[in-house]
Amino acid sequence: MFTPDQLVVYPAQGVGKVERIERQTIGGAEAEFYIVRILSNNVTLMVPVRNAVNVGLRAVCTAEQGNGIFESLADRSGFTGYTGQNWNRRYREYSEKLKSGELGDVAYVLKELLLIGKDKELSFGERRLLEQAMGLITLELAHALGKKQQEVQTEIEEMFADVLATQEKS
């Protein structure tokens, strides 16, 4: 159960704040809803309390989990390089991972796209997914670690400075 003023993460939308819990009658049935305002775009969502876990609503990660995400981003051992895999298949896989709302999945997409960008120019769709993943990660880690979002993004960009320098040359 989430409480008013608690920071939560809604899959593919990012960090939001539970503004209140309210009862509403919809279709003749009364239900409780979390009213969540997404911080990045000010969109307000109504999430049924009963179904919150099923839709992936979760608390912002802890500082310990956030530091673990930084470690996973820095670890390039599992990346074998761009394999020429079908972009449509990769796009679907990455979109599903972003929709999962799991921070580890979002970090995976971010890291893969940054590293693929070292070997080839990213398409428009890939760049959009990269921006979405970066926004989701940086905002959540900023709240978890008590930093500014731009500060977190700068740290990630520094971690991938070699990759980003290659992309700028192309």
Secondary structure, 3 states (H helix, E strand, C coil): CCCCCCEEEECCCEEEEEEEEEEEEECCEEEEEEEEEECCCCCEEEEEHHHHHHHCCEECCCHHHHHHHHHHHHCCCCCCCCCCCCHHHHHHHHHHHHHHCCHHHHHHHHHHHHHHHHHCCCCHHHHHHHHHHHHHHHHHHHHHHCCCHHHHHHHHHHHCHHHHHHHHHC
